[in-house]
Amino acid sequence: MSKKEAELAAQTKALPDIFAGRIPAADLAGLRSMAGGGEWGELLDLLVAVLHSNRVPVSTAEIDDLREVLSGWGLPTDALAGLIVRE
């Protein structure tokens, strides 16, 4: 794993805990499990889906972080457009 991939993996692994107080505990447990197994694409797909389905407000900085990580893994970012932005 390159230094860039290692940094990206660390960023991705930290994401579930950023949203821990705002998403259901069962989803959080699944996200943490995926993070522990290095399932980055699945983790990101589920996280964005959970944020959408639970109508979780996110900051513009959090959206920027998600966009950076998704782009870093070569994943699409279009699903971020529908997230609820908190002020």
MMTF fields as JSON, N, C-alpha, C and O atoms, coordinates in Angstrom:
{
  "mmtfVersion": "1.0.0",
  "mmtfProducer": "UNKNOWN",
  "numBonds": 347,
  "numAtoms": 348,
  "numGroups": 87,
  "numChains": 1,
  "numModels": 1,
  "chainsPerModel": [1],
  "groupsPerChain": [87],
  "chainIdList": ["A"],
  "bondAtomList": [4, 2, 8, 6, 12, 10, 16, 14, 20, 18, 24, 22, 28, 26, 32, 30, 36, 34, 40, 38, 44, 42, 48, 46, 52, 50, 56, 54, 60, 58, 64, 62, 68, 66, 72, 70, 76, 74, 80, 78, 84, 82, 88, 86, 92, 90, 96, 94, 100, 98, 104, 102, 108, 106, 112, 110, 116, 114, 120, 118, 124, 122, 128, 126, 132, 130, 136, 134, 140, 138, 144, 142, 148, 146, 152, 150, 156, 154, 160, 158, 164, 162, 168, 166, 172, 170, 176, 174, 180, 178, 184, 182, 188, 186, 192, 190, 196, 194, 200, 198, 204, 202, 208, 206, 212, 210, 216, 214, 220, 218, 224, 222, 228, 226, 232, 230, 236, 234, 240, 238, 244, 242, 248, 246, 252, 250, 256, 254, 260, 258, 264, 262, 268, 266, 272, 270, 276, 274, 280, 278, 284, 282, 288, 286, 292, 290, 296, 294, 300, 298, 304, 302, 308, 306, 312, 310, 316, 314, 320, 318, 324, 322, 328, 326, 332, 330, 336, 334, 340, 338, 344, 342],
  "bondOrderList": [1, 1, 1, 1, 1, 1, 1, 1, 1, 1, 1, 1, 1, 1, 1, 1, 1, 1, 1, 1, 1, 1, 1, 1, 1, 1, 1, 1, 1, 1, 1, 1, 1, 1, 1, 1, 1, 1, 1, 1, 1, 1, 1, 1, 1, 1, 1, 1, 1, 1, 1, 1, 1, 1, 1, 1, 1, 1, 1, 1, 1, 1, 1, 1, 1, 1, 1, 1, 1, 1, 1, 1, 1, 1, 1, 1, 1, 1, 1, 1, 1, 1, 1, 1, 1, 1],
  "groupList": [{"groupName": "MET", "atomNameList": ["N", "CA", "C", "O"], "elementList": ["N", "C", "C", "O"], "formalChargeList": [0, 0, 0, 0], "bondAtomList": [1, 0, 2, 1, 3, 2], "bondOrderList": [1, 1, 2], "singleLetterCode": "M", "chemCompType": "L-PEPTIDE LINKING"}, {"groupName": "SER", "atomNameList": ["N", "CA", "C", "O"], "elementList": ["N", "C", "C", "O"], "formalChargeList": [0, 0, 0, 0], "bondAtomList": [1, 0, 2, 1, 3, 2], "bondOrderList": [1, 1, 2], "singleLetterCode": "S", "chemCompType": "L-PEPTIDE LINKING"}, {"groupName": "LYS", "atomNameList": ["N", "CA", "C", "O"], "elementList": ["N", "C", "C", "O"], "formalChargeList": [0, 0, 0, 0], "bondAtomList": [1, 0, 2, 1, 3, 2], "bondOrderList": [1, 1, 2], "singleLetterCode": "K", "chemCompType": "L-PEPTIDE LINKING"}, {"groupName": "GLU", "atomNameList": ["N", "CA", "C", "O"], "elementList": ["N", "C", "C", "O"], "formalChargeList": [0, 0, 0, 0], "bondAtomList": [1, 0, 2, 1, 3, 2], "bondOrderList": [1, 1, 2], "singleLetterCode": "E", "chemCompType": "L-PEPTIDE LINKING"}, {"groupName": "ALA", "atomNameList": ["N", "CA", "C", "O"], "elementList": ["N", "C", "C", "O"], "formalChargeList": [0, 0, 0, 0], "bondAtomList": [1, 0, 2, 1, 3, 2], "bondOrderList": [1, 1, 2], "singleLetterCode": "A", "chemCompType": "L-PEPTIDE LINKING"}, {"groupName": "LEU", "atomNameList": ["N", "CA", "C", "O"], "elementList": ["N", "C", "C", "O"], "formalChargeList": [0, 0, 0, 0], "bondAtomList": [1, 0, 2, 1, 3, 2], "bondOrderList": [1, 1, 2], "singleLetterCode": "L", "chemCompType": "L-PEPTIDE LINKING"}, {"groupName": "GLN", "atomNameList": ["N", "CA", "C", "O"], "elementList": ["N", "C", "C", "O"], "formalChargeList": [0, 0, 0, 0], "bondAtomList": [1, 0, 2, 1, 3, 2], "bondOrderList": [1, 1, 2], "singleLetterCode": "Q", "chemCompType": "L-PEPTIDE LINKING"}, {"groupName": "THR", "atomNameList": ["N", "CA", "C", "O"], "elementList": ["N", "C", "C", "O"], "formalChargeList": [0, 0, 0, 0], "bondAtomList": [1, 0, 2, 1, 3, 2], "bondOrderList": [1, 1, 2], "singleLetterCode": "T", "chemCompType": "L-PEPTIDE LINKING"}, {"groupName": "PRO", "atomNameList": ["N", "CA", "C", "O"], "elementList": ["N", "C", "C", "O"], "formalChargeList": [0, 0, 0, 0], "bondAtomList": [1, 0, 2, 1, 3, 2], "bondOrderList": [1, 1, 2], "singleLetterCode": "P", "chemCompType": "L-PEPTIDE LINKING"}, {"groupName": "ASP", "atomNameList": ["N", "CA", "C", "O"], "elementList": ["N", "C", "C", "O"], "formalChargeList": [0, 0, 0, 0], "bondAtomList": [1, 0, 2, 1, 3, 2], "bondOrderList": [1, 1, 2], "singleLetterCode": "D", "chemCompType": "L-PEPTIDE LINKING"}, {"groupName": "ILE", "atomNameList": ["N", "CA", "C", "O"], "elementList": ["N", "C", "C", "O"], "formalChargeList": [0, 0, 0, 0], "bondAtomList": [1, 0, 2, 1, 3, 2], "bondOrderList": [1, 1, 2], "singleLetterCode": "I", "chemCompType": "L-PEPTIDE LINKING"}, {"groupName": "PHE", "atomNameList": ["N", "CA", "C", "O"], "elementList": ["N", "C", "C", "O"], "formalChargeList": [0, 0, 0, 0], "bondAtomList": [1, 0, 2, 1, 3, 2], "bondOrderList": [1, 1, 2], "singleLetterCode": "F", "chemCompType": "L-PEPTIDE LINKING"}, {"groupName": "GLY", "atomNameList": ["N", "CA", "C", "O"], "elementList": ["N", "C", "C", "O"], "formalChargeList": [0, 0, 0, 0], "bondAtomList": [1, 0, 2, 1, 3, 2], "bondOrderList": [1, 1, 2], "singleLetterCode": "G", "chemCompType": "PEPTIDE LINKING"}, {"groupName": "ARG", "atomNameList": ["N", "CA", "C", "O"], "elementList": ["N", "C", "C", "O"], "formalChargeList": [0, 0, 0, 0], "bondAtomList": [1, 0, 2, 1, 3, 2], "bondOrderList": [1, 1, 2], "singleLetterCode": "R", "chemCompType": "L-PEPTIDE LINKING"}, {"groupName": "TRP", "atomNameList": ["N", "CA", "C", "O"], "elementList": ["N", "C", "C", "O"], "formalChargeList": [0, 0, 0, 0], "bondAtomList": [1, 0, 2, 1, 3, 2], "bondOrderList": [1, 1, 2], "singleLetterCode": "W", "chemCompType": "L-PEPTIDE LINKING"}, {"groupName": "VAL", "atomNameList": ["N", "CA", "C", "O"], "elementList": ["N", "C", "C", "O"], "formalChargeList": [0, 0, 0, 0], "bondAtomList": [1, 0, 2, 1, 3, 2], "bondOrderList": [1, 1, 2], "singleLetterCode": "V", "chemCompType": "L-PEPTIDE LINKING"}, {"groupName": "HIS", "atomNameList": ["N", "CA", "C", "O"], "elementList": ["N", "C", "C", "O"], "formalChargeList": [0, 0, 0, 0], "bondAtomList": [1, 0, 2, 1, 3, 2], "bondOrderList": [1, 1, 2], "singleLetterCode": "H", "chemCompType": "L-PEPTIDE LINKING"}, {"groupName": "ASN", "atomNameList": ["N", "CA", "C", "O"], "elementList": ["N", "C", "C", "O"], "formalChargeList": [0, 0, 0, 0], "bondAtomList": [1, 0, 2, 1, 3, 2], "bondOrderList": [1, 1, 2], "singleLetterCode": "N", "chemCompType": "L-PEPTIDE LINKING"}],
  "groupTypeList": [0, 1, 2, 2, 3, 4, 3, 5, 4, 4, 6, 7, 2, 4, 5, 8, 9, 10, 11, 4, 12, 13, 10, 8, 4, 4, 9, 5, 4, 12, 5, 13, 1, 0, 4, 12, 12, 12, 3, 14, 12, 3, 5, 5, 9, 5, 5, 15, 4, 15, 5, 16, 1, 17, 13, 15, 8, 15, 1, 7, 4, 3, 10, 9, 9, 5, 13, 3, 15, 5, 1, 12, 14, 12, 5, 8, 7, 9, 4, 5, 4, 12, 5, 10, 15, 13, 3],
  "groupIdList": [1, 2, 3, 4, 5, 6, 7, 8, 9, 10, 11, 12, 13, 14, 15, 16, 17, 18, 19, 20, 21, 22, 23, 24, 25, 26, 27, 28, 29, 30, 31, 32, 33, 34, 35, 36, 37, 38, 39, 40, 41, 42, 43, 44, 45, 46, 47, 48, 49, 50, 51, 52, 53, 54, 55, 56, 57, 58, 59, 60, 61, 62, 63, 64, 65, 66, 67, 68, 69, 70, 71, 72, 73, 74, 75, 76, 77, 78, 79, 80, 81, 82, 83, 84, 85, 86, 87],
  "secStructList": [7, 7, 2, 2, 2, 2, 2, 2, 2, 2, 2, 2, 2, 2, 2, 2, 2, 2, 6, 6, 6, 6, 1, 7, 2, 2, 2, 2, 2, 2, 2, 2, 2, 2, 2, 2, 6, 6, 7, 2, 2, 2, 2, 2, 2, 2, 2, 2, 2, 2, 2, 2, 2, 6, 6, 7, 3, 3, 7, 2, 2, 2, 2, 2, 2, 2, 2, 2, 2, 2, 2, 2, 6, 6, 7, 7, 7, 4, 4, 4, 4, 4, 1, 3, 3, 7, 7],
  "xCoordList": [0.848, 0.0, 0.891, 1.817, 0.599, 1.383, 1.043, 0.055, 1.877, 1.634, 0.296, -0.452, -0.004, -1.266, -2.453, -3.439, -2.359, -3.435, -3.592, -4.711, -2.478, -2.533, -3.219, -4.01, -2.922, -3.566, -5.056, -5.886, -5.383, -6.779, -7.537, -8.685, -6.9, -7.512, -7.772, -8.825, -6.825, -6.995, -8.146, -8.932, -8.248, -9.351, -10.693, -11.657, -10.739, -11.982, -12.381, -13.555, -11.409, -11.674, -12.241, -13.007, -11.874, -12.331, -13.763, -14.402, -14.274, -15.581, -16.741, -17.543, -16.878, -18.027, -18.123, -19.219, -16.996, -17.023, -17.398, -17.91, -17.152, -17.548, -19.072, -19.597, -19.768, -21.228, -21.884, -23.096, -21.1, -21.574, -22.815, -23.69, -22.924, -24.071, -25.299, -26.35, -25.17, -26.274, -26.84, -27.836, -26.219, -26.72, -27.085, -26.554, -27.987, -28.397, -27.214, -26.275, -27.292, -26.209, -25.916, -24.753, -26.942, -26.725, -25.945, -25.072, -26.255, -25.515, -24.077, -23.143, -23.915, -22.573, -21.724, -20.553, -22.308, -21.58, -21.16, -20.034, -22.049, -21.712, -20.604, -19.708, -20.659, -19.62, -18.268, -17.243, -18.275, -17.022, -16.455, -15.239, -17.329, -16.887, -16.232, -15.183, -16.862, -16.284, -14.942, -14.008, -14.849, -13.586, -12.495, -11.355, -12.848, -11.878, -11.38, -10.251, -12.231, -11.863, -11.309, -10.986, -11.197, -10.656, -11.585, -11.13, -12.871, -13.867, -14.303, -15.424, -13.396, -13.584, -14.754, -15.552, -14.879, -15.974, -17.32, -18.245, -17.442, -18.69, -19.025, -20.181, -18.011, -18.208, -18.752, -19.715, -18.145, -18.568, -19.964, -20.762, -20.265, -21.611, -22.656, -23.672, -22.398, -23.351, -23.471, -24.578, -22.366, -22.406, -23.26, -24.119, -23.033, -23.818, -25.294, -26.175, -25.562, -26.949, -27.624, -28.785, -26.906, -27.455, -27.716, -28.741, -26.8, -27.003, -28.254, -29.03, -28.442, -29.638, -30.899, -31.844, -30.922, -32.154, -32.609, -33.8, -31.673, -32.016, -32.089, -32.281, -31.932, -32.008, -31.115, -31.537, -29.874, -28.901, -28.311, -27.744, -28.444, -27.815, -26.293, -25.763, -25.607, -24.149, -23.637, -24.314, -22.456, -21.869, -21.221, -20.963, -20.969, -20.288, -18.882, -18.377, -18.247, -16.907, -16.965, -16.074, -18.015, -18.164, -18.411, -17.877, -19.209, -19.433, -18.129, -17.833, -17.348, -16.043, -15.135, -14.429, -15.146, -14.334, -14.789, -13.966, -16.112, -16.645, -16.264, -15.872, -16.379, -16.037, -14.553, -14.201, -13.703, -12.264, -11.953, -11.167, -12.572, -12.318, -12.892, -12.219, -14.118, -14.719, -13.867, -13.575, -13.473, -12.643, -11.298, -10.787, -10.728, -9.441, -9.475, -8.493, -10.608, -10.766, -11.3, -11.499, -11.533, -12.031, -13.517, -13.99, -14.254, -15.682, -16.487, -16.003, -17.704, -18.521, -18.944, -19.106, -19.116, -19.489, -20.89, -21.329, -21.589, -22.878, -23.923, -24.819, -23.858, -24.841, -24.738, -25.677, -23.638, -23.474, -24.387, -24.718, -24.792, -25.613, -26.939, -27.482, -27.47, -28.77, -28.726, -29.775, -27.556, -27.461, -28.013, -27.968, -28.526, -29.065, -27.907, -27.165, -27.757, -26.67, -27.179, -28.176, -26.468, -26.823, -26.021, -24.934, -26.567, -25.916, -25.005, -24.373],
  "yCoordList": [-1.177, 0.0, 1.237, 1.351, 2.156, 3.378, 4.315, 4.12, 5.325, 6.306, 7.006, 7.248, 7.33, 7.995, 7.087, 7.547, 5.805, 4.866, 4.701, 4.598, 4.675, 4.533, 5.74, 5.586, 6.928, 8.141, 8.135, 8.506, 7.714, 7.638, 6.601, 6.827, 5.477, 4.444, 4.975, 4.706, 5.723, 6.295, 7.3, 7.324, 8.124, 9.085, 8.358, 8.739, 7.319, 6.568, 5.855, 5.838, 5.274, 4.54, 5.454, 4.999, 6.734, 7.692, 8.176, 8.681, 8.032, 8.597, 8.095, 8.92, 6.798, 6.374, 7.088, 7.434, 7.31, 7.95, 9.425, 9.983, 10.053, 11.454, 11.583, 12.575, 10.577, 10.612, 9.77, 9.559, 9.291, 8.333, 8.796, 7.975, 10.036, 10.513, 10.791, 11.149, 10.626, 11.006, 9.865, 10.043, 8.698, 7.56, 6.414, 6.333, 5.53, 4.417, 3.529, 3.304, 3.044, 2.226, 0.991, 0.62, 0.352, -0.853, -0.521, -1.285, 0.605, 1.025, 1.388, 1.072, 2.053, 2.416, 1.168, 1.135, 0.155, -1.099, -1.731, -2.211, -1.735, -2.275, -1.494, -2.078, -0.17, 0.677, 0.426, 0.343, 0.309, 0.039, -1.32, -1.481, -2.296, -3.621, -3.555, -4.156, -2.819, -2.648, -1.935, -2.287, -0.935, -0.208, -1.138, -1.08, -1.996, -2.938, -3.926, -4.411, -4.223, -5.163, -4.502, -5.18, -3.174, -2.465, -2.465, -2.352, -2.59, -2.596, -1.16, -0.763, -0.391, 1.051, 1.422, 2.285, 0.809, 1.123, 0.817, 1.623, -0.339, -0.725, 0.208, 0.589, 0.575, 1.488, 2.822, 3.354, 3.351, 4.649, 4.589, 5.508, 3.515, 3.352, 3.322, 4.012, 2.516, 2.398, 3.71, 4.125, 4.356, 5.611, 6.652, 7.281, 6.835, 7.824, 7.415, 8.264, 6.131, 5.65, 5.893, 6.3, 5.647, 5.855, 7.341, 7.709, 8.181, 9.624, 10.074, 10.887, 9.543, 9.87, 9.325, 10.076, 8.039, 7.396, 7.911, 7.885, 8.375, 8.905, 10.43, 11.053, 11.008, 12.467, 13.175, 14.104, 12.701, 13.23, 14.533, 14.548, 15.62, 16.867, 16.766, 16.267, 17.243, 17.225, 18.615, 19.385, 18.926, 20.237, 20.22, 19.157, 21.395, 21.472, 20.894, 20.303, 21.06, 20.484, 18.958, 18.314, 18.381, 16.924, 16.431, 15.398, 17.162, 16.793, 16.883, 16.02, 17.918, 18.047, 16.876, 16.361, 16.45, 15.3, 14.028, 13.249, 13.824, 12.652, 12.684, 11.663, 13.852, 13.993, 13.664, 12.98, 14.158, 13.911, 12.417, 11.895, 11.744, 10.312, 9.501, 8.62, 9.797, 9.087, 9.264, 8.295, 10.495, 10.766, 10.062, 9.54, 10.051, 9.4, 7.917, 7.366, 7.267, 5.842, 5.638, 4.502, 6.727, 6.608, 6.274, 5.704, 6.63, 6.34, 7.585, 8.704, 7.405, 8.56, 9.388, 8.866, 10.673, 11.587, 12.172, 12.988, 11.773, 12.393, 12.185, 13.02, 11.125, 10.878, 11.925, 12.086, 12.615, 13.623, 14.819, 15.537, 15.039, 16.199, 16.218, 17.294, 15.072, 15.028, 15.083, 15.015, 15.202, 15.249, 16.562, 17.595, 16.503, 17.688, 18.447, 17.894, 19.713, 20.522, 21.335, 22.052, 21.198, 21.99, 23.281, 23.341, 24.28, 25.597, 25.752, 26.796],
  "zCoordList": [0.0, 0.0, 0.0, 0.803, -0.908, -0.998, 0.161, 0.868, 0.338, 1.393, 1.162, 2.11, -0.09, -0.42, -0.075, 0.5, -0.423, -0.105, 1.401, 1.904, 2.119, 3.574, 4.209, 5.139, 3.714, 4.226, 3.895, 4.725, 2.684, 2.263, 3.094, 3.476, 3.369, 4.2, 5.613, 6.191, 6.167, 7.506, 7.524, 8.471, 6.489, 6.388, 6.311, 6.975, 5.501, 5.302, 6.587, 6.957, 7.259, 8.502, 9.586, 10.435, 9.569, 10.578, 10.335, 11.258, 9.123, 8.787, 9.651, 10.089, 9.919, 10.729, 12.069, 12.507, 12.719, 14.031, 13.956, 14.926, 12.827, 12.651, 12.718, 13.223, 12.208, 12.152, 13.247, 13.22, 14.203, 15.215, 15.97, 16.243, 16.309, 17.067, 16.23, 16.76, 14.917, 14.029, 13.204, 12.503, 13.277, 12.494, 13.438, 14.545, 13.009, 13.867, 14.291, 13.527, 15.512, 16.08, 15.237, 15.076, 14.699, 13.885, 12.619, 12.206, 12.01, 10.818, 11.174, 10.437, 12.306, 12.757, 12.978, 12.599, 13.584, 13.822, 12.5, 12.374, 11.521, 10.207, 9.536, 8.926, 9.644, 9.054, 9.716, 9.039, 11.031, 11.75, 11.373, 11.264, 11.174, 10.75, 9.378, 9.147, 8.478, 7.133, 7.202, 6.482, 8.068, 8.222, 8.732, 8.271, 9.685, 10.226, 9.189, 9.271, 8.208, 7.15, 5.9, 4.925, 5.928, 4.765, 3.562, 2.424, 3.805, 2.727, 2.442, 2.759, 1.839, 1.706, 0.803, 1.169, -0.344, -1.253, -0.641, -0.74, -0.009, 0.632, 1.788, 1.97, 2.569, 3.686, 3.177, 3.728, 2.143, 1.624, 1.023, 1.211, 0.3, -0.263, 0.843, 0.767, 1.875, 2.973, 3.737, 4.078, 4.004, 4.76, 4.044, 4.662, 2.766, 2.01, 1.989, 2.13, 1.814, 1.813, 3.165, 3.214, 4.252, 5.595, 5.834, 6.407, 5.4, 5.564, 4.814, 5.316, 3.614, 2.824, 3.486, 3.726, 3.78, 4.249, 5.61, 5.92, 6.414, 7.734, 7.743, 8.787, 6.568, 6.409, 7.44, 8.129, 7.516, 8.474, 7.926, 6.833, 8.681, 8.241, 8.353, 9.346, 7.328, 7.31, 6.966, 6.285, 7.433, 7.147, 5.762, 5.196, 5.237, 3.945, 4.056, 3.101, 5.214, 5.415, 5.381, 4.829, 5.97, 5.944, 4.519, 4.115, 3.769, 2.368, 1.598, 0.771, 1.861, 1.198, 1.544, 0.677, 2.811, 3.229, 2.52, 2.039, 2.461, 1.758, 0.285, -0.281, -0.337, -1.755, -1.986, -2.946, -1.099, -1.218, -1.14, -1.931, -0.189, -0.003, -1.173, -1.709, -1.559, -2.694, -3.947, -4.648, -4.223, -5.398, -5.303, -6.294, -4.101, -3.894, -4.228, -4.725, -3.954, -4.271, -5.687, -6.115, -6.413, -7.784, -7.846, -8.83, -6.79, -6.719, -7.092, -6.922, -7.595, -7.98, -6.767, -5.664, -6.995, -5.917, -6.11, -5.299, -7.158, -7.471, -6.384, -6.256, -5.601, -4.538, -3.416, -2.637, -3.333, -2.288, -2.525, -1.582, -3.752, -4.105, -3.367, -3.119, -3.014, -2.353, -0.845, -0.205, -0.255, 1.205, 1.752, 1.086, 2.958, 3.627, 4.267, 5.079, 3.897, 4.416, 5.607, 5.52, 6.706, 7.889, 7.843, 7.269, 8.441, 8.435, 9.617, 9.778]
}
